[in-house]
């Protein structure tokens, strides 16, 4: 993939995410890695209006190389991409159902959502819940990097999901699967459920 393709893919993904209300206002950010450079949406931008020329460029340590000032959460993208050499893209949103789950008390910090469907197990696997940090607090960086080594998706407490993929399309597919599973989880509150067994889920895990 070249720089032009990366920029175009980010803008197309941004419009798709925004138009389907998977994020809102100026929330959410997207990145694509091209060799040692990471193209990421800039600070204060809306995924509904950002254009290719406005994207920021950072390195794998989160240092700003070119373009507009990067999102204050760009360090998360760098951390996840360092941890997952096979990944080329990261998507972070404040999507409603995933964010709602991230606010619940009593979740398993090692696996915040049960594997209610085979597709969640295939596209997400386990979903660690990271402790609350204020947006832009880079003390979250080492925690995110450590968790991403074994998981392609993370849930930030009182915030939202961060999902990596071998491609931007793959990251978006996984993000949407996470959001739909979060919706199912909330709809099923108070009802007995029959999730996949741990053995069934692990057999499908993307790791």
For each residue, the residues with C-beta under 8 A, 3 or more apart:
1: 5 6 9 32 34 88
2: 5 6 34
3: 6 7 34 37 39
4: 7 8 52
5: 1 2 8 9
6: 1 2 3 9 10 32 34 39
7: 3 4 10 11 39 52 53 55
8: 4 5 11 12 52
9: 1 5 6 12 13 32 168
10: 6 7 13 14 30 31 32 39 40 41 50 52 55 168
11: 7 8 14 15 50 51 52
12: 8 9 15 16
13: 9 10 16 17 30 91 168 172
14: 10 11 17 18 30 41 47 48 50
15: 11 12 18 19 47 48
16: 12 13 19 20 172
17: 13 14 20 22 23 28 30 47 91 93 172
18: 14 15 21 22 23 24 28 46 47 48
19: 15 16 48
20: 16 17
21: 18 24 96
22: 17 18 28 93 95 175 176 179
23: 17 18 27 28 47 93 94 95
24: 18 21 27 94
25: 46
26: 44 45 46
27: 23 24 93 94 160
28: 17 18 22 23 41 47 91 92 93 94 160
29: 40 41 47 71 73 74 77 92
30: 10 13 14 17 40 41 47 89 90 91 92 168
31: 10 38 39 40 41 74 77 81 89 90
32: 1 6 9 10 38 39 88 89 168
33: 37 38 39 60 81 87 88 89
34: 1 2 3 6 37 38 39 88
35:
36: 59 60
37: 3 33 34 57 58 59 65
38: 31 32 33 34 57 58 59 60 74 77 78 81
39: 3 6 7 10 31 32 33 34 55 56 57
40: 10 29 30 31 55 56 57 58 70 71 74 77
41: 10 14 28 29 30 31 45 47 50 54 55 56 71
42: 45 50 54 55 56 67 68 69 70 71
43: 56 68 69 70 71 72
44: 26
45: 26 41 42 49 50 54 68 71
46: 18 25 26 49 50
47: 14 15 17 18 23 28 29 30 41 50
48: 14 15 18 19
49: 45 46
50: 10 11 14 41 42 45 46 47 54 55
51: 11 54
52: 4 7 8 10 11 55
53: 7
54: 41 42 45 50 51 67 68
55: 7 10 39 40 41 42 50 52 67 68
56: 39 40 41 42 43 64 66 67 68 69 70 71 74
57: 37 38 39 40 64 65 66 67
58: 37 38 40 62 63 64 65 70 74 77 78
59: 36 37 38 62 63 65 78
60: 33 36 38 78 81 82
61: 78 82
62: 58 59 70 74 75 78 79 138 141
63: 58 59
64: 56 57 58 69 70
65: 37 57 58 59
66: 56 57
67: 42 54 55 56 57 70
68: 42 43 45 54 55 56
69: 42 43 56 64
70: 40 42 43 56 58 62 64 67 74
71: 29 40 41 42 43 45 56 74 77
72: 43 135 136
73: 29 76 77 92 135 136
74: 29 31 38 40 56 58 62 70 71 77 78
75: 62 78 79 138 140 141
76: 73 79 80 90 92 140 141 144 162
77: 29 31 38 40 58 71 73 74 80 81 90 92
78: 38 58 59 60 61 62 74 75 81 82 141
79: 62 75 76 82 83 141 142 144 145 148
80: 76 77 83 84 87 90 144 145 148 154 162 164
81: 31 33 38 60 77 78 84 87 88 90 164
82: 60 61 78 79 145
83: 79 80 144 145 146 147 148 149
84: 80 81 87 148 149 152 164
85:
86: 166
87: 33 80 81 84 90 152 164 165 166 171
88: 1 32 33 34 81 165 166 167 168
89: 30 31 32 33 164 165 166 167 168 170 171
90: 30 31 76 77 80 81 87 162 163 164 165 171
91: 13 17 28 30 162 163 165 168 171 172 175
92: 28 29 30 73 76 77 160 161 162 163
93: 17 22 23 27 28 98 160 161 175
94: 23 24 27 28 99 159 160
95: 22 23 98 99 160 161 175 179 182
96: 21 99 100 179
97: 100 101 179 180 182 183 185 186
98: 93 95 101 102 155 160 161 178 179 182
99: 94 95 96 102 103 159 160
100: 96 97 103 104 182 186
101: 97 98 104 107 112 113 155 182 185 186
102: 98 99 112 129 155 156 157 158 159 160 161
103: 99 100 157 158
104: 100 101 107
105:
106:
107: 101 104 112 129
108: 111 112 129
109: 112 128 129 131
110: 126 128 129
111: 108 114 126 127 128
112: 101 102 107 108 109 127 128 129 155
113: 101 116 120 124 127 155 178 181 182 185
114: 111 185 193 195
115: 118 120 121 195 196 200 201
116: 113 120 181 184 185 188 193 195 196
117: 120 121 181 184 196
118: 115 121 122 196 200 204
119: 122 123 177
120: 113 115 116 117 123 124 177 178 181
121: 115 117 118 124 125 196 200 201 202 204 205
122: 118 119 204 205 206
123: 119 120 173 174 177 178 206
124: 113 120 121 127 152 153 163 174 177 178 181 206
125: 121 151 152 153 201 202 204 205 206 207
126: 110 111 150 151 205
127: 111 112 113 124 151 153 154 155 178
128: 109 110 111 112 147 151 154 155
129: 102 107 108 109 110 112 155 157
130: 133 140 143 144 147 154 155 156 157
131: 109 143 157
132: 156 157 158 159
133: 130 137 139 140 156
134: 137
135: 72 73 159
136: 72 73
137: 133 134 140
138: 62 75 141
139: 133 142 143
140: 75 76 130 133 137 143 144 156
141: 62 75 76 78 79 138 144 145
142: 79 139 145 146
143: 130 131 139 140 146 147
144: 76 79 80 83 130 140 141 147 148 154 162
145: 79 80 82 83 141 142 148 149
146: 83 142 143 149
147: 83 128 130 143 144 150 151 154
148: 79 80 83 84 144 145 151 152 154 164
149: 83 84 145 146
150: 126 147 207
151: 125 126 127 128 147 148 154 207
152: 84 87 124 125 148 163 164 165 174 206 207
153: 124 125 127 161 162 163 164 174 175 178
154: 80 127 128 130 144 147 148 151 161 162 163
155: 98 101 102 112 113 127 128 129 130 160 161 162
156: 102 130 132 133 140 159 160 161 162
157: 102 103 129 130 131 132
158: 102 103 132
159: 94 99 102 132 135 156
160: 27 28 92 93 94 95 98 99 102 155 156
161: 92 93 95 98 102 153 154 155 156 175 178 179
162: 76 80 90 91 92 144 153 154 155 156
163: 90 91 92 124 152 153 154 171 174 175 178
164: 80 81 84 87 89 90 148 152 153 171 174
165: 87 88 89 90 91 152 168 169 170 171 172 173 174
166: 86 87 88 89 170
167: 88 89 170 171
168: 9 10 13 30 32 88 89 91 165 171 172
169: 165 172 173
170: 89 165 166 167 173 174
171: 87 89 90 91 163 164 165 167 168 174 175
172: 13 16 17 91 165 168 169 175 176
173: 123 165 169 170 176 177
174: 123 124 152 153 163 164 165 170 171 177 178 206
175: 22 91 93 95 153 161 163 171 172 178 179
176: 22 172 173 179 180
177: 119 120 123 124 173 174 180 181
178: 98 113 120 123 124 127 153 161 163 174 175 181 182
179: 22 95 96 97 98 161 175 176 182 183
180: 97 176 177 183 184
181: 113 116 117 120 124 177 178 184 185
182: 95 97 98 100 101 113 178 179 185 186
183: 97 179 180 186 187
184: 116 117 180 181 187 188
185: 97 101 113 114 116 181 182 188 189
186: 97 100 101 182 183 189
187: 183 184
188: 116 184 185 191 193
189: 185 186
190:
191: 188
192:
193: 114 116 188
194:
195: 114 115 116 201
196: 115 116 117 118 121 200 201 204
197: 200 201
198: 201 202
199: 202 203
200: 115 118 121 196 197 203 204
201: 115 121 125 195 196 197 198 204 205
202: 121 125 198 199 205
203: 199 200
204: 118 121 122 125 196 200 201
205: 121 122 125 126 201 202
206: 122 123 124 125 152 174
207: 125 150 151 152
